[in-house]
Amino acid sequence: MPRIIPFASVALLALALAGCSSATSSNDANGSEPRVLKVAATTTPMTDVVRAAAEAIEDPYEIELVEVADYVQPNSMLQHGELDANFVQHPPFMEEYNEGNDASLVAIEPVYLTVVGMYSSKHASMGEIPEGGRIVIPQDTSNAARALLMCADAGLIKLDPDVDEWKVSVKDITDNPKNLDFVEVDIMQLSAAYPEADAVFLHGTFARQLELTPEDDAIAVEQDPQFAVSLVSRDDNSDSDEVKALASAFHSDEVREKLEELEVPAAF
C-alpha cells in the first residue's frame, strides 16, 4: 500500500526547505563566508599587534597570524602572493629588500615607534668602550647606519659627510681613533652577541628579551619616526578592499590599547 503523507506535513516540509534555501541564498548574497587574510609577524610586540588587529577587523574579513622566524622570509612570502600583508619591519628595511630582490612591496600604515639602542654588559657609557673594542651591529643597510650614527654622535668615529647618513656603512668610517672592531651580523643574531661584545645594537624587542630597557640599560638611544614598524603589502594590492580593512584594523582602538599595555608608543 502506498504511504500517504498528510498535507500539513508536506506544507511544513516545503516551508522548511524554502527557509533553508532562503537562508543559504541570503548568506551567499551577503558574503557571510569569511575572507581570511594572512599576515606574517615575527615576535612580540608584532605578534601581539596582529592578534589585536584580528579582534578589530570587520566582517567579512578575518586575520590569520603567520608566525615566521626571520625578517626576510615574510617579504619573500608576500612578494610571491603567499601572504596578504606582513608586519615585521620599518620602510627603509622594506625598501632595501625591494632593491635587492626586484620586489614592489609598499608600506601601508605606520603602527608603532621603535627605540633602538647600543647596549653593553661591560661598560656604563659609550666613552668607556676601550681601544680595540668590539661593537656588533646589524648587517642590513638601514639598521647598520643607525648603529654607526650613534657611534659617531658619541665621538667614537667619524663618517664620510658626502654619504647619505642613513646609508652609511663601515666602509664610510673616515676616522676610528680607538681602532674599534665593527662586526656585522644578521639582525636575529644580535642578542647572542650581548654578553661578550663591548657594545651591541638592539631593537627594543630584542632588548626586552634580555630583560633590558632603553631607559635603564642603553648606553645610547635613537628613535626616528621614519623607522616606525609598519603594515606592508604589495603595490598591486595596496588599494584593495582587503588591505583597506587591514589598515583600519591596525589603526583600531584594540591595537592602541595593546600598545599601551605593552608600553610601546603608537605611531597613529
C-alpha positions in Angstrom: 0.0 0.0 0.0 1.4 3.4 -0.9 2.4 5.6 2.1 0.3 8.8 2.4 1.9 11.9 3.9 -0.6 14.3 5.5 -1.0 17.6 3.7 0.1 19.6 6.8 3.4 17.7 6.9 4.0 18.3 3.3 3.4 22.0 3.8 5.7 22.2 6.8 8.4 20.3 4.9 8.1 22.7 2.0 8.3 25.7 4.3 11.4 24.3 6.0 13.1 23.6 2.7 12.2 27.1 1.5 13.6 28.6 4.7 16.9 26.7 4.2 17.1 27.8 0.6 16.4 31.4 1.5 19.0 31.4 4.3 21.6 29.9 2.0 20.8 32.4 -0.7 20.9 35.3 1.9 24.3 34.1 3.2 25.7 33.9 -0.2 24.3 37.3 -1.2 25.7 38.9 1.9 29.1 37.3 1.5 29.0 35.9 5.1 31.7 33.3 4.3 34.7 34.9 6.0 37.6 36.1 3.9 40.8 35.1 5.7 43.7 37.5 5.3 47.2 36.1 6.1 49.6 38.5 8.0 53.1 37.4 9.0 54.9 38.6 12.1 58.0 37.5 14.0 57.9 38.2 17.7 56.3 40.4 20.4 55.1 43.1 20.1 54.5 42.5 16.4 52.6 39.2 17.0 50.5 40.9 19.8 49.5 43.7 17.4 48.4 41.3 14.7 46.2 39.4 17.3 44.7 42.7 18.4 44.0 43.7 14.8 42.3 40.3 14.3 39.9 41.2 17.1 39.1 44.6 15.4 38.8 43.7 11.8 35.3 44.0 10.4 33.3 41.4 8.5 33.6 39.7 6.1 37.4 39.6 7.0 39.4 37.5 9.4 43.1 37.8 10.1 45.3 34.7 10.3 48.6 35.3 12.1 51.5 33.6 10.3 54.5 33.4 12.7 57.9 33.4 11.0 61.4 33.1 12.3 63.3 35.9 10.5 62.8 39.2 8.6 63.5 38.1 5.0 61.1 35.1 4.8 57.9 37.3 5.3 59.0 39.6 2.5 59.6 36.8 0.1 56.3 35.2 1.0 54.5 38.4 0.5 56.2 39.1 -2.8 55.1 35.7 -4.1 51.5 36.0 -3.0 51.6 33.7 -0.1 50.5 36.5 2.3 48.2 39.4 2.2 50.5 41.6 4.3 53.3 41.4 6.8 54.1 43.3 10.0 57.8 42.9 10.6 59.7 46.0 9.5 60.2 49.7 9.0 60.0 51.2 5.5 63.8 51.6 5.0 64.3 47.9 5.6 61.5 47.1 3.2 63.0 49.4 0.5 66.3 47.7 0.8 64.6 44.4 0.2 62.8 45.8 -2.8 66.1 47.0 -4.3 67.8 43.7 -3.8 65.0 41.5 -5.0 63.2 43.4 -7.7 60.2 43.5 -5.5 57.3 46.0 -5.2 56.4 46.0 -1.5 54.8 49.1 -0.1 54.3 50.5 3.4 50.6 50.9 4.1 50.4 52.3 7.6 53.0 53.1 10.4 51.8 51.4 13.6 54.3 51.9 16.4 57.6 53.7 17.0 60.7 51.9 18.0 63.5 52.9 20.3 66.9 51.3 19.3 70.0 51.5 21.4 73.5 50.4 21.9 73.8 48.1 24.9 76.8 46.8 26.8 77.2 44.2 29.5 80.7 45.6 30.3 80.6 49.4 30.1 78.4 52.2 31.5 78.8 54.6 28.6 79.9 54.7 25.0 83.0 56.6 26.1 84.2 53.7 28.2 84.5 51.4 25.2 88.2 50.6 25.1 90.9 50.6 22.4 90.2 47.8 20.0 86.7 47.3 21.4 84.3 45.1 19.6 81.0 46.6 18.5 78.3 44.4 17.0 75.9 46.0 14.5 73.2 44.7 12.0 74.3 43.8 8.5 71.4 45.4 6.7 72.0 48.9 5.4 69.4 51.0 7.3 70.0 49.5 10.8 73.7 49.5 10.3 73.5 53.2 9.6 71.6 53.8 12.7 74.2 52.0 14.8 77.1 53.8 13.2 75.4 57.2 13.6 75.1 56.5 17.3 78.8 55.7 17.5 79.6 58.9 15.6 77.3 61.0 17.8 79.2 59.6 20.8 82.5 60.7 19.2 83.9 57.2 18.7 84.2 57.5 14.9 83.8 60.0 12.1 81.7 59.2 8.9 82.1 60.4 5.4 79.8 63.6 5.2 79.3 63.1 1.5 77.4 59.8 2.0 73.7 59.8 2.8 73.6 59.5 6.6 71.0 56.7 6.6 73.1 54.7 4.1 76.5 54.9 5.6 78.4 51.7 6.2 81.5 50.5 7.9 83.5 51.4 4.7 82.4 55.0 5.2 84.2 55.4 8.5 86.9 58.1 7.9 88.3 58.2 11.4 88.4 55.4 14.0 90.9 56.6 16.7 90.3 53.7 19.1 90.6 51.1 16.3 87.2 49.7 17.1 86.3 46.4 15.5 82.8 46.6 13.9 81.3 43.2 13.4 78.2 42.9 11.2 75.7 40.1 11.8 72.2 39.1 10.9 69.7 41.1 12.9 68.4 37.9 14.5 71.9 37.1 15.9 72.4 40.5 17.7 71.1 39.3 21.1 73.5 36.4 21.2 76.4 38.9 21.0 75.4 40.9 24.0 77.3 39.0 26.7 80.7 39.2 25.0 80.7 42.4 22.9 81.8 45.8 24.2 78.5 47.1 22.7 75.7 45.7 20.6 72.9 47.4 18.7 69.4 46.1 19.7 65.9 46.9 18.8 63.5 47.3 21.8 62.0 43.9 21.1 65.3 42.1 21.4 66.4 44.2 24.4 63.2 43.2 26.3 64.0 39.5 25.6 67.3 40.1 27.5 65.3 42.0 30.3 66.8 45.3 29.2 65.1 48.6 28.6 66.3 51.6 26.7 65.5 53.9 29.6 67.5 51.9 32.2 70.2 50.0 30.2 71.0 51.5 26.9 74.3 53.5 26.6 73.0 55.3 23.5 69.5 55.6 22.1 67.7 56.7 18.9 64.1 57.0 17.9 63.2 58.3 14.5 59.6 58.2 13.1 60.8 57.1 9.7 61.6 53.8 11.3 58.1 53.1 12.6 57.1 49.4 12.3 54.6 49.4 9.5 51.9 47.2 7.9 53.4 46.2 4.5 51.7 44.8 1.4 52.3 44.6 -2.4 51.9 47.6 -4.7 49.4 45.7 -6.9 47.3 45.0 -3.8 47.7 48.2 -1.8 44.4 49.8 -2.8 42.3 46.7 -2.4 39.3 46.4 0.0 41.2 43.7 1.9 44.2 45.9 2.5 42.0 48.9 3.4 40.3 46.6 6.0 43.7 45.6 7.4 44.8 49.2 7.6 41.7 50.1 9.6 42.2 47.2 11.9 45.8 48.0 12.6 44.8 51.6 13.5 42.0 50.5 15.8 41.3 51.1 19.5 42.1 47.5 20.1 45.6 47.9 18.7 46.2 51.2 20.5 45.2 49.6 23.8 47.5 46.7 23.2 50.4 49.0 22.5 49.6 51.0 25.7 49.6 47.7 27.6 53.0 46.8 26.2 54.3 50.4 26.8 55.1 50.8 23.1 54.5 54.2 21.6 51.8 54.3 18.8 52.6 56.0 15.5 49.0 56.9 14.9 
